[in-house]
């Protein structure tokens, strides 16, 4: 009896050895399978990246919950402050999406060696408008960086929305109102530009230019053929953009919402750059066809080119934009100063004049 355990163990060892010889490969495969499943299970439930993602989702959900509670409180107790807060948040979202779109466009230009003038109209307009918005938004972004500075931003948004904020942070009502205000500032420089055109028409002594000026001054809307008849005069002094009078250039800056408080040579360079950019934009719009524009895009296109479009219907906007493009796409780059004068010639009496176009 004393030998039973040792004999039993030897039998057991012998059986185990036989079993391993017969089924060793199967058992080995099974062992590897179990080990693999164990690793997958532990990595699925206990990996550091999964834990971090879980914590991140939890924190994000709690922040979203707190933000919703905060917005609900503002909406109930302070509806005006809630509107400012909501506009501010949505404005930053729109600005972020625009930045992503512009980054994608810039990457496409680099990867495929595409020039700015070869971009589609909507992408070209997105890049152009984003650049101008960012320049104006930089001071606001710098102010909002310190802790608790968002409260100061709300105060500034409340008292100076037009002066400090870009259109991303305007309410729909403010967008219509502020466009009207800006156009009224632009319209104050229509007559100075026309008087400057009269002085230069006396220097060049061209009857067609004098007739064009007289018609506009008397409240008439010029025909496209009347404007194109004098196009060659705008490629040389004194109407060419390189030799334009400095006071005239300062008034032109106001038409494009540019600062006139710069030396004359810098103003001339900026005017030429913006005029050429507008010329490229018009050519891209002709490739797209104006009929493809949405209502908001159509009115924005007219507004950028000098027309107050909020009080006009779609047919009037299409008619005016068609006249503008007929002039613009017929011009050479050396005649680009005529495009700047068109900001006044085509818009100052439209649609008040009932003269045929």
C-alpha positions as a LaTeX table, in Angstrom:
\begin{tabular}{lrrr}
\hline
Residue & $x$ (\AA) & $y$ (\AA) & $z$ (\AA) \\
\hline
Unk1 & 0.00 & 0.00 & 0.00 \\
Unk2 & 2.86 & 2.27 & 0.64 \\
Unk3 & 3.95 & 1.92 & $-2.95$ \\
Unk4 & 0.57 & 2.85 & $-4.40$ \\
Unk5 & 1.06 & 6.58 & $-4.54$ \\
Unk6 & 4.43 & 6.35 & $-6.28$ \\
Unk7 & 3.16 & 3.66 & $-8.67$ \\
Unk8 & 0.01 & 5.66 & $-9.34$ \\
Unk9 & 2.06 & 8.76 & $-10.04$ \\
Unk10 & 4.28 & 6.85 & $-12.45$ \\
Unk11 & 1.21 & 5.55 & $-14.28$ \\
Unk12 & $-0.18$ & 9.03 & $-14.38$ \\
Unk13 & 3.10 & 10.42 & $-15.74$ \\
Unk14 & 3.22 & 7.65 & $-18.33$ \\
Unk15 & $-0.36$ & 8.36 & $-19.39$ \\
Unk16 & 0.30 & 12.03 & $-19.60$ \\
Unk17 & 3.36 & 11.40 & $-21.76$ \\
Unk18 & 1.38 & 9.16 & $-24.09$ \\
Unk19 & $-1.39$ & 11.69 & $-24.28$ \\
Unk20 & 1.05 & 14.44 & $-25.12$ \\
Unk21 & 2.66 & 12.30 & $-27.79$ \\
Unk22 & $-0.69$ & 11.55 & $-29.36$ \\
Unk23 & $-2.42$ & 14.90 & $-28.93$ \\
Unk24 & 0.52 & 17.19 & $-28.29$ \\
Unk25 & 0.06 & 19.35 & $-31.35$ \\
Unk26 & $-3.66$ & 19.78 & $-30.67$ \\
Unk27 & $-3.10$ & 20.72 & $-27.06$ \\
Unk28 & $-0.32$ & 23.08 & $-28.04$ \\
Unk29 & $-2.61$ & 24.78 & $-30.52$ \\
Unk30 & $-5.31$ & 24.99 & $-27.90$ \\
Unk31 & $-2.86$ & 26.52 & $-25.42$ \\
Unk32 & $-1.83$ & 29.14 & $-27.90$ \\
Unk33 & $-5.49$ & 29.85 & $-28.68$ \\
Unk34 & $-6.30$ & 30.32 & $-24.96$ \\
Unk35 & $-3.29$ & 32.60 & $-24.49$ \\
Unk36 & $-4.27$ & 34.66 & $-27.51$ \\
Unk37 & $-7.85$ & 35.01 & $-26.28$ \\
Unk38 & $-6.58$ & 36.05 & $-22.88$ \\
Unk39 & $-4.39$ & 38.73 & $-24.36$ \\
Unk40 & $-7.23$ & 40.04 & $-26.53$ \\
Unk41 & $-9.62$ & 40.07 & $-23.59$ \\
Unk42 & $-7.22$ & 41.86 & $-21.29$ \\
Unk43 & $-6.24$ & 44.37 & $-23.98$ \\
Unk44 & $-9.90$ & 45.01 & $-24.77$ \\
Unk45 & $-10.91$ & 45.68 & $-21.20$ \\
Unk46 & $-7.78$ & 46.95 & $-19.55$ \\
Unk47 & $-5.65$ & 48.75 & $-22.19$ \\
Unk48 & $-4.52$ & 52.22 & $-21.23$ \\
Unk49 & $-5.80$ & 53.78 & $-24.49$ \\
Unk50 & $-9.30$ & 52.39 & $-23.89$ \\
Unk51 & $-9.27$ & 53.68 & $-20.36$ \\
Unk52 & $-8.18$ & 57.09 & $-21.54$ \\
Unk53 & $-10.93$ & 57.14 & $-24.19$ \\
Unk54 & $-13.48$ & 56.14 & $-21.60$ \\
Unk55 & $-12.36$ & 58.90 & $-19.25$ \\
Unk56 & $-12.35$ & 61.39 & $-22.12$ \\
Unk57 & $-15.89$ & 60.47 & $-23.11$ \\
Unk58 & $-17.03$ & 60.72 & $-19.52$ \\
Unk59 & $-15.44$ & 64.15 & $-19.04$ \\
Unk60 & $-16.86$ & 65.39 & $-22.37$ \\
Unk61 & $-20.34$ & 64.19 & $-21.45$ \\
Unk62 & $-20.17$ & 65.90 & $-18.06$ \\
Unk63 & $-18.97$ & 69.13 & $-19.64$ \\
Unk64 & $-21.74$ & 68.95 & $-22.22$ \\
Unk65 & $-24.26$ & 68.38 & $-19.43$ \\
Unk66 & $-22.92$ & 71.35 & $-17.46$ \\
Unk67 & $-22.97$ & 73.54 & $-20.57$ \\
Unk68 & $-26.57$ & 72.58 & $-21.33$ \\
Unk69 & $-27.59$ & 73.40 & $-17.75$ \\
Unk70 & $-25.78$ & 76.74 & $-17.97$ \\
Unk71 & $-27.42$ & 77.62 & $-21.29$ \\
Unk72 & $-30.82$ & 76.59 & $-19.93$ \\
Unk73 & $-30.33$ & 78.86 & $-16.93$ \\
Unk74 & $-29.34$ & 81.79 & $-19.17$ \\
Unk75 & $-32.26$ & 81.16 & $-21.51$ \\
Unk76 & $-34.76$ & 81.25 & $-18.64$ \\
Unk77 & $-33.33$ & 84.09 & $-16.57$ \\
Unk78 & $-31.34$ & 86.25 & $-19.01$ \\
Unk79 & $-32.60$ & 85.72 & $-22.57$ \\
Unk80 & $-30.59$ & 88.63 & $-24.01$ \\
Unk81 & $-27.36$ & 87.31 & $-22.50$ \\
Unk82 & $-28.26$ & 83.82 & $-23.72$ \\
Unk83 & $-28.61$ & 85.12 & $-27.27$ \\
Unk84 & $-25.15$ & 86.72 & $-27.09$ \\
Unk85 & $-23.66$ & 83.56 & $-25.59$ \\
Unk86 & $-25.30$ & 81.34 & $-28.20$ \\
Unk87 & $-24.18$ & 83.61 & $-31.06$ \\
Unk88 & $-20.64$ & 83.62 & $-29.66$ \\
Unk89 & $-20.45$ & 79.82 & $-29.45$ \\
Unk90 & $-21.98$ & 79.27 & $-32.88$ \\
Unk91 & $-19.69$ & 81.92 & $-34.34$ \\
Unk92 & $-16.60$ & 80.11 & $-33.11$ \\
Unk93 & $-17.94$ & 76.87 & $-34.60$ \\
Unk94 & $-18.47$ & 78.53 & $-37.98$ \\
Unk95 & $-15.00$ & 80.09 & $-37.82$ \\
Unk96 & $-13.49$ & 76.69 & $-36.98$ \\
Unk97 & $-15.29$ & 75.00 & $-39.89$ \\
Unk98 & $-14.16$ & 77.76 & $-42.25$ \\
Unk99 & $-10.58$ & 77.31 & $-41.03$ \\
Unk100 & $-10.80$ & 73.57 & $-41.77$ \\
Unk101 & $-12.18$ & 74.26 & $-45.25$ \\
Unk102 & $-9.49$ & 76.81 & $-46.03$ \\
Unk103 & $-6.81$ & 74.42 & $-44.74$ \\
Unk104 & $-8.16$ & 71.71 & $-47.03$ \\
Unk105 & $-8.17$ & 74.13 & $-49.98$ \\
Unk106 & $-4.60$ & 75.24 & $-49.23$ \\
Unk107 & $-3.47$ & 71.62 & $-48.99$ \\
Unk108 & $-5.10$ & 70.84 & $-52.34$ \\
Unk109 & $-3.36$ & 73.83 & $-53.90$ \\
Unk110 & 0.01 & 72.59 & $-52.64$ \\
Unk111 & $-0.48$ & 68.92 & $-53.51$ \\
Unk112 & $-1.87$ & 69.48 & $-57.00$ \\
Unk113 & 0.04 & 72.71 & $-57.76$ \\
Unk114 & $-3.15$ & 74.72 & $-58.27$ \\
Unk115 & $-2.93$ & 78.50 & $-58.50$ \\
Unk116 & $-5.44$ & 80.80 & $-56.81$ \\
Unk117 & $-6.92$ & 81.90 & $-60.15$ \\
Unk118 & $-7.67$ & 78.26 & $-61.05$ \\
Unk119 & $-9.80$ & 77.56 & $-57.98$ \\
Unk120 & $-13.58$ & 77.17 & $-58.30$ \\
Unk121 & $-15.57$ & 80.28 & $-57.42$ \\
Unk122 & $-16.84$ & 79.12 & $-54.03$ \\
Unk123 & $-13.39$ & 78.03 & $-52.88$ \\
Unk124 & $-11.83$ & 81.25 & $-54.11$ \\
Unk125 & $-14.44$ & 83.32 & $-52.30$ \\
Unk126 & $-14.01$ & 81.21 & $-49.14$ \\
Unk127 & $-10.25$ & 81.82 & $-49.06$ \\
Unk128 & $-10.63$ & 85.54 & $-49.79$ \\
Unk129 & $-13.32$ & 86.15 & $-47.20$ \\
Unk130 & $-11.64$ & 84.02 & $-44.53$ \\
Unk131 & $-8.43$ & 86.01 & $-44.87$ \\
Unk132 & $-10.26$ & 89.27 & $-44.31$ \\
Unk133 & $-12.26$ & 87.88 & $-41.39$ \\
Unk134 & $-9.20$ & 86.49 & $-39.63$ \\
Unk135 & $-7.38$ & 89.80 & $-39.84$ \\
Unk136 & $-10.30$ & 91.48 & $-38.10$ \\
Unk137 & $-10.82$ & 88.61 & $-35.62$ \\
Unk138 & $-7.22$ & 88.45 & $-34.37$ \\
Unk139 & $-7.69$ & 91.17 & $-31.68$ \\
Unk140 & $-10.86$ & 89.44 & $-30.45$ \\
Unk141 & $-9.09$ & 86.08 & $-30.23$ \\
Unk142 & $-6.18$ & 87.62 & $-28.33$ \\
Unk143 & $-8.54$ & 89.22 & $-25.80$ \\
Unk144 & $-10.44$ & 85.96 & $-25.24$ \\
Unk145 & $-7.33$ & 83.90 & $-24.44$ \\
Unk146 & $-6.83$ & 84.79 & $-20.71$ \\
Unk147 & $-8.99$ & 82.95 & $-18.11$ \\
Unk148 & $-12.48$ & 84.39 & $-17.59$ \\
Unk149 & $-11.93$ & 86.81 & $-20.49$ \\
Unk150 & $-15.09$ & 85.50 & $-22.15$ \\
Unk151 & $-17.11$ & 87.75 & $-19.84$ \\
Unk152 & $-15.27$ & 90.76 & $-21.26$ \\
Unk153 & $-15.98$ & 89.45 & $-24.75$ \\
Unk154 & $-19.70$ & 89.33 & $-23.96$ \\
Unk155 & $-19.59$ & 92.98 & $-22.86$ \\
Unk156 & $-17.78$ & 93.99 & $-26.04$ \\
Unk157 & $-20.20$ & 91.95 & $-28.15$ \\
Unk158 & $-23.10$ & 93.71 & $-26.50$ \\
Unk159 & $-21.85$ & 97.28 & $-26.91$ \\
Unk160 & $-19.64$ & 97.12 & $-30.04$ \\
Unk161 & $-20.75$ & 94.18 & $-32.19$ \\
Unk162 & $-20.28$ & 95.90 & $-35.55$ \\
Unk163 & $-16.89$ & 97.42 & $-34.81$ \\
Unk164 & $-15.24$ & 94.41 & $-33.14$ \\
Unk165 & $-16.93$ & 91.30 & $-34.46$ \\
Unk166 & $-16.83$ & 89.58 & $-37.82$ \\
Unk167 & $-20.08$ & 88.38 & $-39.48$ \\
Unk168 & $-19.68$ & 84.92 & $-37.87$ \\
Unk169 & $-20.67$ & 86.52 & $-34.54$ \\
Unk170 & $-23.60$ & 88.58 & $-35.82$ \\
Unk171 & $-27.21$ & 87.53 & $-35.48$ \\
Unk172 & $-29.23$ & 87.32 & $-38.74$ \\
Unk173 & $-30.91$ & 90.64 & $-37.89$ \\
Unk174 & $-27.56$ & 92.26 & $-37.21$ \\
Unk175 & $-26.14$ & 91.02 & $-40.50$ \\
Unk176 & $-28.84$ & 92.83 & $-42.48$ \\
Unk177 & $-28.59$ & 95.93 & $-40.28$ \\
Unk178 & $-24.80$ & 96.17 & $-40.37$ \\
Unk179 & $-24.59$ & 95.61 & $-44.11$ \\
Unk180 & $-26.90$ & 98.60 & $-44.49$ \\
Unk181 & $-24.71$ & 100.67 & $-42.17$ \\
Unk182 & $-21.53$ & 99.75 & $-44.02$ \\
Unk183 & $-23.11$ & 100.49 & $-47.38$ \\
Unk184 & $-24.19$ & 103.91 & $-46.12$ \\
Unk185 & $-20.52$ & 104.60 & $-45.24$ \\
Unk186 & $-19.53$ & 103.43 & $-48.70$ \\
Unk187 & $-22.20$ & 105.57 & $-50.37$ \\
Unk188 & $-20.75$ & 108.72 & $-48.76$ \\
Unk189 & $-17.79$ & 108.38 & $-51.12$ \\
Unk190 & $-19.78$ & 107.97 & $-54.33$ \\
Unk191 & $-19.95$ & 111.68 & $-55.09$ \\
Unk192 & $-16.25$ & 112.36 & $-54.33$ \\
Unk193 & $-15.31$ & 109.54 & $-56.72$ \\
Unk194 & $-17.61$ & 110.96 & $-59.41$ \\
Unk195 & $-16.19$ & 114.46 & $-58.94$ \\
Unk196 & $-12.70$ & 113.03 & $-59.32$ \\
Unk197 & $-13.83$ & 111.29 & $-62.51$ \\
Unk198 & $-15.16$ & 114.63 & $-63.80$ \\
Unk199 & $-11.81$ & 116.34 & $-63.17$ \\
Unk200 & $-9.94$ & 113.60 & $-65.00$ \\
Unk201 & $-12.42$ & 113.62 & $-67.90$ \\
Unk202 & $-11.51$ & 117.26 & $-68.45$ \\
Unk203 & $-7.84$ & 116.28 & $-68.61$ \\
Unk204 & $-8.29$ & 113.49 & $-71.15$ \\
Unk205 & $-10.88$ & 115.49 & $-73.12$ \\
Unk206 & $-12.90$ & 112.47 & $-74.26$ \\
Unk207 & $-16.54$ & 113.15 & $-75.13$ \\
Unk208 & $-17.65$ & 109.60 & $-74.34$ \\
Unk209 & $-16.27$ & 109.77 & $-70.82$ \\
Unk210 & $-17.88$ & 113.16 & $-70.26$ \\
Unk211 & $-21.24$ & 111.84 & $-71.49$ \\
Unk212 & $-20.95$ & 108.83 & $-69.19$ \\
Unk213 & $-20.22$ & 111.02 & $-66.18$ \\
Unk214 & $-23.06$ & 113.42 & $-67.03$ \\
Unk215 & $-25.57$ & 110.60 & $-67.38$ \\
Unk216 & $-24.68$ & 109.14 & $-64.00$ \\
Unk217 & $-24.73$ & 112.55 & $-62.30$ \\
Unk218 & $-28.23$ & 113.17 & $-63.62$ \\
Unk219 & $-29.52$ & 109.93 & $-62.09$ \\
Unk220 & $-29.27$ & 107.64 & $-65.10$ \\
Unk221 & $-28.00$ & 104.08 & $-65.08$ \\
Unk222 & $-25.27$ & 103.54 & $-67.71$ \\
Unk223 & $-25.37$ & 100.82 & $-70.33$ \\
Unk224 & $-22.67$ & 98.19 & $-70.50$ \\
Unk225 & $-21.73$ & 99.39 & $-74.00$ \\
Unk226 & $-21.26$ & 102.97 & $-72.72$ \\
Unk227 & $-18.83$ & 101.80 & $-70.05$ \\
Unk228 & $-16.86$ & 99.50 & $-72.37$ \\
Unk229 & $-16.55$ & 102.31 & $-74.91$ \\
Unk230 & $-14.15$ & 104.17 & $-72.59$ \\
Unk231 & $-12.22$ & 101.16 & $-71.25$ \\
Unk232 & $-9.01$ & 102.05 & $-73.09$ \\
Unk233 & $-8.77$ & 105.34 & $-71.15$ \\
Unk234 & $-8.30$ & 103.42 & $-67.89$ \\
Unk235 & $-5.07$ & 101.75 & $-68.96$ \\
Unk236 & $-3.04$ & 104.98 & $-68.99$ \\
Unk237 & $-2.68$ & 108.15 & $-66.89$ \\
Unk238 & $-4.51$ & 109.83 & $-65.27$ \\
Unk239 & $-7.17$ & 107.09 & $-64.98$ \\
Unk240 & $-4.80$ & 104.12 & $-64.80$ \\
Unk241 & $-4.39$ & 102.61 & $-61.37$ \\
Unk242 & $-0.64$ & 103.31 & $-61.27$ \\
Unk243 & $-1.04$ & 107.06 & $-61.80$ \\
Unk244 & $-4.34$ & 107.72 & $-60.05$ \\
Unk245 & $-4.65$ & 110.75 & $-57.80$ \\
Unk246 & $-3.93$ & 109.91 & $-54.12$ \\
Unk247 & $-7.13$ & 111.56 & $-52.86$ \\
Unk248 & $-9.10$ & 109.54 & $-55.40$ \\
Unk249 & $-7.39$ & 106.35 & $-54.23$ \\
Unk250 & $-8.33$ & 107.11 & $-50.62$ \\
Unk251 & $-12.00$ & 107.36 & $-51.61$ \\
Unk252 & $-11.63$ & 104.11 & $-53.55$ \\
Unk253 & $-10.35$ & 102.44 & $-50.38$ \\
Unk254 & $-13.60$ & 103.28 & $-48.62$ \\
Unk255 & $-15.54$ & 101.54 & $-51.40$ \\
Unk256 & $-13.63$ & 98.31 & $-50.67$ \\
Unk257 & $-13.67$ & 98.77 & $-46.85$ \\
Unk258 & $-9.90$ & 99.27 & $-46.79$ \\
Unk259 & $-8.13$ & 101.72 & $-44.53$ \\
Unk260 & $-7.11$ & 104.95 & $-46.33$ \\
Unk261 & $-4.61$ & 105.91 & $-43.60$ \\
Unk262 & $-1.52$ & 104.63 & $-45.41$ \\
Unk263 & 1.13 & 106.20 & $-47.64$ \\
Unk264 & 0.04 & 106.72 & $-51.24$ \\
Unk265 & 2.27 & 104.02 & $-52.75$ \\
Unk266 & 0.92 & 101.40 & $-50.32$ \\
Unk267 & $-2.67$ & 102.42 & $-51.05$ \\
Unk268 & $-2.01$ & 102.01 & $-54.77$ \\
Unk269 & $-0.57$ & 98.53 & $-54.28$ \\
Unk270 & $-3.48$ & 97.43 & $-52.09$ \\
Unk271 & $-6.05$ & 98.79 & $-54.52$ \\
Unk272 & $-4.42$ & 97.02 & $-57.44$ \\
Unk273 & $-4.19$ & 93.75 & $-55.48$ \\
Unk274 & $-7.87$ & 93.85 & $-54.46$ \\
Unk275 & $-9.02$ & 94.90 & $-57.94$ \\
Unk276 & $-7.12$ & 92.02 & $-59.57$ \\
Unk277 & $-8.50$ & 89.63 & $-56.98$ \\
Unk278 & $-12.02$ & 90.82 & $-57.80$ \\
Unk279 & $-11.29$ & 90.37 & $-61.50$ \\
Unk280 & $-10.20$ & 86.76 & $-60.90$ \\
Unk281 & $-13.27$ & 86.17 & $-58.78$ \\
Unk282 & $-15.50$ & 87.41 & $-61.62$ \\
Unk283 & $-13.84$ & 85.06 & $-64.09$ \\
Unk284 & $-14.35$ & 82.13 & $-61.71$ \\
Unk285 & $-18.00$ & 83.14 & $-61.30$ \\
Unk286 & $-18.48$ & 83.11 & $-65.06$ \\
Unk287 & $-17.09$ & 79.56 & $-65.16$ \\
Unk288 & $-19.60$ & 78.54 & $-62.48$ \\
Unk289 & $-22.44$ & 80.61 & $-64.02$ \\
Unk290 & $-24.31$ & 83.10 & $-61.79$ \\
Unk291 & $-27.52$ & 81.07 & $-62.08$ \\
Unk292 & $-25.92$ & 78.41 & $-59.86$ \\
Unk293 & $-25.65$ & 80.78 & $-56.88$ \\
Unk294 & $-28.00$ & 80.47 & $-53.93$ \\
Unk295 & $-29.98$ & 83.52 & $-52.82$ \\
Unk296 & $-27.54$ & 84.38 & $-50.03$ \\
Unk297 & $-24.53$ & 83.88 & $-52.32$ \\
Unk298 & $-26.12$ & 86.06 & $-54.99$ \\
Unk299 & $-26.83$ & 88.92 & $-52.60$ \\
Unk300 & $-23.36$ & 88.65 & $-51.08$ \\
Unk301 & $-21.80$ & 88.76 & $-54.55$ \\
Unk302 & $-23.71$ & 91.95 & $-55.37$ \\
Unk303 & $-22.82$ & 93.51 & $-52.02$ \\
Unk304 & $-19.09$ & 92.82 & $-52.45$ \\
Unk305 & $-19.24$ & 94.58 & $-55.83$ \\
Unk306 & $-20.79$ & 97.77 & $-54.48$ \\
Unk307 & $-24.56$ & 97.20 & $-54.55$ \\
Unk308 & $-26.86$ & 97.31 & $-51.54$ \\
Unk309 & $-28.74$ & 94.11 & $-52.34$ \\
Unk310 & $-30.88$ & 93.50 & $-49.22$ \\
Unk311 & $-33.79$ & 95.54 & $-50.57$ \\
Unk312 & $-33.72$ & 93.97 & $-54.05$ \\
Unk313 & $-35.46$ & 90.90 & $-55.39$ \\
Unk314 & $-33.63$ & 88.03 & $-57.07$ \\
Unk315 & $-34.38$ & 89.18 & $-60.61$ \\
Unk316 & $-32.90$ & 92.59 & $-59.91$ \\
Unk317 & $-29.81$ & 91.03 & $-58.37$ \\
Unk318 & $-29.34$ & 88.69 & $-61.35$ \\
Unk319 & $-29.83$ & 91.57 & $-63.79$ \\
Unk320 & $-27.30$ & 93.81 & $-62.04$ \\
Unk321 & $-24.71$ & 91.04 & $-61.59$ \\
Unk322 & $-25.04$ & 90.14 & $-65.28$ \\
Unk323 & $-24.22$ & 93.75 & $-66.23$ \\
Unk324 & $-21.24$ & 93.79 & $-63.88$ \\
Unk325 & $-19.85$ & 90.54 & $-65.28$ \\
Unk326 & $-20.25$ & 91.73 & $-68.87$ \\
Unk327 & $-17.99$ & 94.67 & $-68.07$ \\
Unk328 & $-15.59$ & 92.78 & $-65.81$ \\
Unk329 & $-14.90$ & 89.82 & $-68.07$ \\
Unk330 & $-14.20$ & 92.16 & $-71.00$ \\
Unk331 & $-11.40$ & 94.00 & $-69.19$ \\
Unk332 & $-7.67$ & 93.41 & $-69.37$ \\
Unk333 & $-5.56$ & 93.52 & $-66.24$ \\
Unk334 & $-4.12$ & 96.86 & $-67.36$ \\
Unk335 & $-7.67$ & 98.32 & $-67.36$ \\
Unk336 & $-8.50$ & 97.10 & $-63.86$ \\
Unk337 & $-9.04$ & 100.64 & $-62.49$ \\
Unk338 & $-12.32$ & 100.73 & $-64.45$ \\
Unk339 & $-13.48$ & 97.88 & $-62.21$ \\
Unk340 & $-13.01$ & 100.15 & $-59.19$ \\
Unk341 & $-15.01$ & 102.94 & $-60.84$ \\
Unk342 & $-17.74$ & 100.42 & $-61.61$ \\
Unk343 & $-18.33$ & 100.14 & $-57.85$ \\
Unk344 & $-19.91$ & 103.59 & $-58.28$ \\
Unk345 & $-20.99$ & 103.78 & $-61.92$ \\
Unk346 & $-23.15$ & 100.66 & $-61.88$ \\
Unk347 & $-24.53$ & 100.92 & $-58.35$ \\
Unk348 & $-25.13$ & 104.58 & $-57.51$ \\
Unk349 & $-28.46$ & 104.86 & $-59.38$ \\
Unk350 & $-29.59$ & 101.24 & $-59.46$ \\
Unk351 & $-32.50$ & 100.39 & $-59.48$ \\
Unk352 & $-33.93$ & 103.92 & $-59.20$ \\
Unk353 & $-33.33$ & 104.70 & $-62.84$ \\
Unk354 & $-35.80$ & 103.25 & $-65.33$ \\
Unk355 & $-33.58$ & 103.90 & $-68.32$ \\
Unk356 & $-32.97$ & 100.90 & $-70.62$ \\
Unk357 & $-29.87$ & 98.85 & $-69.96$ \\
\hline
\end{tabular}
